[in-house]
């Protein structure tokens, strides 16, 4: 019962955090940037200011599809962020460039996360099937479920390693936006608020993953004793 209360609490927290993020970005997307720069121009300027010349800024289809790709050295901005001249677009563009700066400067947590990507990709592909088989056969072959738990634990670890990477990228973005005078006053407050709301989604995701991992461990321990 204690676990389910915790699990439901985290699920509600995740929903609230996501709703808050969408609300803030919708609101800040309507605030025009006084500097008049588009998301693309903000990203290009931040890269130049940080001495990064080998990373391109490109547009990618969809919404909230913004990301930095270290393999192709591209800052990929969603169509709206790429062209809009709003506080939200500036915050997102600067955040993704924050990842490019991390990559250029060899930020340790980012290197660790990148190294785990192939392992986590494999784990994500197979863990649900292994866990399902493990739950069905745990009294006979507990090793199968233990293997599934290990795979899931890798994805949980990845979620927690992601936290400092995302928080640091937002920190770099906020500092640069103010230092470069892209945002000031209320704009700076709004940009900081938007990036903080985005960071909370990663915290909620990590906690949710941890709660699910604990759930599987509890199943394993209870049924393996039978």
Secondary structure, DSSP 8 states (H G I E B T S, - for coil): -HHHHHHHHHHHHHHHHHHHHHHHHHHHTTSB-TT---HHHHHHHHHHHTT--S-EEEEESSSS--EEETTTTEEEEEHHHHH--BHHHHHHHHHHHHHHHHHHHT-HHHHHHHHHHHHHHHHHHHHHHHHHHHHHHTTT-HHHHHHHHHHHHHHHHHHHHHHHHHHHHHHHHHHHHHHTTSS-THHHHHHHHHHHHHHHHHHHHHHHHHHHHHHHHHHHHHHHT-
